[in-house]
Amino acid sequence: MINTKKITLLETGLRDGLQAVKNYVSIKERTLIANGLIDAGIRNIQITSFVNPKKVPQMSESEELIQSLNFEKNVEYSALVFNLRGVER
């Protein structure tokens, strides 16, 4: 039986959406997007992906992005990783 009393949405625009954008999106702009999502009521956000920045430039500086965030207690943040090197970052 499916529990229909709770649905969790995971917002992936900062990770999945931006990785396809050709122009670089700065840390400041990504932080503004994250804060806008939180202000809009989003409570589960995938912030970035720890991948090779040469292959996916939009995901470069993931560490700096995470450090720039004002972590809210009622928001769950996540990141995508594919390998041990990503986990170590």
VODO-267991 format. One record per residue: x, y, z of N, C-alpha, C, CB in turn. Coordinates in pm, whole numbers, padded with zeros to 5 digits, always signed. Each point is the difference from the previous one (the first is absolute). Glycine has a CB too. Example, Ala and Ser with C-alpha at 12.3 -4.5 7.8 and 13.67 -1.06 7.14 Angstrom:
REM VODO-267991
+01319-00569+00780-00089+00119+00000+00090+00120+00000-00189-00117+00125 +00154+00222-00197+00082+00119+00006-00077+00109+00073+00118-00063-00215 
This chain:
REM VODO-267991
+00084-00118+00000-00084+00118+00000+00089+00124+00000-00185-00124+00122 +00150+00222-00201+00076+00125-00011-00051+00099+00103+00040-00041-00246 +00053+00103+00316-00036+00105+00096-00024+00129-00077+00136-00110+00185 -00259+00154-00191-00034+00121-00075-00007+00124+00087-00125-00143-00157 +00168+00133+00279-00008+00114+00091+00121+00092-00011-00135-00140+00153 +00243+00093-00213+00120+00082-00007+00068-00018-00136+00030-00018+00250 +00001+00129-00312+00074+00000-00126+00123+00088+00019-00211-00037-00140 +00327-00013+00102+00122+00077+00009+00047+00035-00141+00063-00112+00218 -00043+00240-00244+00052+00046-00128+00147+00036+00016-00229+00084-00069 +00311-00124-00024+00142+00033+00000+00025+00096-00115+00064-00224+00104 -00031+00347-00072+00032+00102-00100+00143-00022-00049-00161+00167+00108 +00178-00189-00239+00133-00028-00055+00047+00106-00101-00047-00241+00034 -00022+00352-00042+00034+00102-00099+00141+00055+00012-00237+00057-00002 +00285-00040+00125+00136+00051+00018+00105-00099-00050-00080+00131+00197 +00048-00256-00194+00095-00102-00047-00034-00042-00142+00033-00079+00236 -00143+00017-00254-00035-00055-00131-00030+00108-00103-00089-00199+00116 +00020+00302-00075-00035+00107-00093+00118+00081-00047-00218+00009+00109 +00304+00030-00016+00112+00088-00035+00113-00072-00074-00058+00135+00197 +00069-00266-00182+00111-00067-00067-00013+00002-00151+00023-00146+00200 -00142+00173-00251-00021+00007-00145+00013+00142-00055-00149-00196+00021 +00163+00295+00067+00011+00139-00042+00141+00024-00052-00175+00073+00169 +00188-00007-00282+00132+00022-00061+00083+00105+00073-00098-00065-00217 +00035+00175+00258+00073+00108+00068+00019-00033+00147-00093+00167-00163 +00209-00129+00215+00031-00024+00141-00096+00077+00089+00242-00038-00059 -00291-00028+00162-00086+00063+00100+00083+00013+00127-00217-00096-00102 +00237+00218+00148+00089+00027+00113-00054-00057+00131+00077+00208-00117 +00013-00217+00214-00039-00044+00134-00106+00094+00056+00230-00100+00038 -00212+00229-00058-00097+00098+00049-00138-00025-00061+00185+00168+00029 -00189-00193-00159-00128-00026-00067-00063-00131+00047+00082+00128-00199 +00000-00231+00217-00053-00129+00047-00051+00012+00143+00159-00120-00151 -00091+00199+00232-00046+00023+00138-00133+00074+00000+00238+00006+00079 -00251+00093-00165-00128+00073-00012-00112-00094-00043+00125+00211-00057 -00097-00301-00035-00100-00097-00043-00040-00090+00117+00093+00004-00235 +00005-00055+00308-00029-00086+00115-00086+00074+00101+00216-00124-00035 -00179+00246+00067-00078+00078+00097-00141+00028-00051+00212+00104+00083 -00226-00080-00213-00132+00021-00058-00088-00124+00010+00100+00166-00155 -00041-00282+00132-00074-00125+00015-00047-00020+00143+00134-00099-00187 -00047+00129+00282-00035-00012+00142-00111+00098+00034+00234-00074+00056 -00221+00197-00103-00104+00101+00024-00134-00040-00060+00178+00174+00002 -00174-00252-00111-00122-00046-00066-00062-00121+00071+00091+00085-00216 -00021-00136+00318-00055-00111+00077+00057-00136-00031-00201+00132+00012 +00300-00139-00100+00063-00128-00032+00084-00044+00120+00004+00053-00250 -00020-00178+00291+00068-00048+00120+00095-00116-00024-00195+00076+00125 +00213-00116-00251+00089-00110-00033+00069+00035-00131-00148-00172+00120 +00275+00214-00112+00070+00057-00115+00131-00074-00025-00104+00223+00047 +00122-00268-00172+00129-00056-00040+00083+00116-00054-00100-00231-00054 +00201+00269+00128+00076+00122-00024+00099-00012-00116-00026+00050+00240 +00096-00161-00247+00110-00010-00097+00033-00147-00027+00092+00221+00078 +00007-00242-00160+00054-00132-00026+00151+00008+00008-00198-00062-00147 +00258-00032+00216+00145-00004+00012+00056-00087-00113-00013+00033+00253 +00023+00030-00369+00050-00066-00121+00124+00075-00048-00233-00082-00064 +00295+00029-00039+00118+00064-00057-00040+00136-00059+00106-00227-00049 -00055+00338+00104-00039+00132-00049+00042+00026-00145+00017+00079+00233 +00080-00153-00283+00038+00016-00141-00107-00058-00092+00243-00009+00065 -00312-00093-00017-00106-00062-00080-00135+00069+00019+00123-00216+00016 -00145+00269+00103-00127+00069+00030+00035+00133+00070-00131-00222+00021 +00168+00324-00098+00046+00126+00059-00100+00067+00094+00134+00029-00203 -00262-00049+00179-00101+00063+00087+00004-00057+00142-00144+00038-00201 +00203-00153+00219+00008-00059+00133+00136+00025+00065-00164-00175-00073 +00245+00262+00010+00128+00035+00062-00027+00083+00125+00119-00005-00224 -00024+00008+00311-00008+00079+00124-00114-00044+00091+00097+00191-00125 -00128-00319+00124-00108-00051+00084+00026+00026+00148-00045-00175-00171 +00171+00160+00211+00033+00024+00140-00029+00145+00039+00177-00178-00012 -00140+00271-00075-00025+00142+00027-00149+00030+00005+00217+00058-00110 -00293-00122+00022-00145+00020+00001-00059-00044+00134-00007-00033-00250 +00045-00083+00295-00053-00050+00127+00039+00092+00115+00012-00235-00087 +00109+00286+00086+00044+00092+00105-00075+00133-00004+00224-00107-00008 -00277+00144-00108-00069+00129-00013-00144-00004+00049+00146+00048-00194 -00198-00168+00220-00141-00013+00037-00024+00033+00147-00025-00173-00176 -00090+00231+00203-00048+00017+00137-00091-00118+00029+00016+00257-00008 +00037-00358+00073-00077-00122+00020-00119+00025+00090+00207-00133-00032 -00325+00097-00019-00125+00012+00073-00029-00134+00067-00088+00178-00161 +00041-00174+00284-00026-00124+00074-00109-00085-00063+00071+00117+00206 -00167-00054-00270-00113-00075-00054+00016-00036-00148-00143+00116+00166 +00267-00109-00216+00028-00033-00140+00100-00115-00005-00046+00240-00072 +00018-00337-00015+00093-00111-00020+00078+00026-00128-00154-00163+00121 +00286+00166-00108+00090+00025-00113+00066-00130-00040+00040+00238+00076 -00017-00254-00206+00071-00120-00046+00087+00036-00121-00188-00150+00085 +00275+00056-00119+00086+00014-00118+00013-00137-00063+00128+00197+00100 -00102-00198-00228+00017-00125-00074+00149-00032-00011-00214+00040-00130 +00249-00164+00156+00139-00046-00015-00001-00133-00076+00072+00119+00215 +00031-00140-00296+00008-00121-00080+00114-00093+00039-00101+00130-00183 +00198-00077+00257+00116-00082+00031+00065+00046+00131+00038-00041-00247 +00063-00030+00289+00068+00030+00125+00063+00139+00000+00044-00243+00027 +00010+00285-00139+00060+00134-00007-00106+00107+00028+00171-00084-00166 -00291+00067+00112-00109+00093+00028-00038+00001+00146-00082-00035-00229 +00081-00083+00290-00031-00009+00144+00107+00073+00080-00118-00222-00035 +00243+00205-00002+00109+00066+00072-00008+00151-00011+00142-00198-00041 -00184+00249-00075-00015+00146-00017-00107+00051+00094+00072-00014-00241 
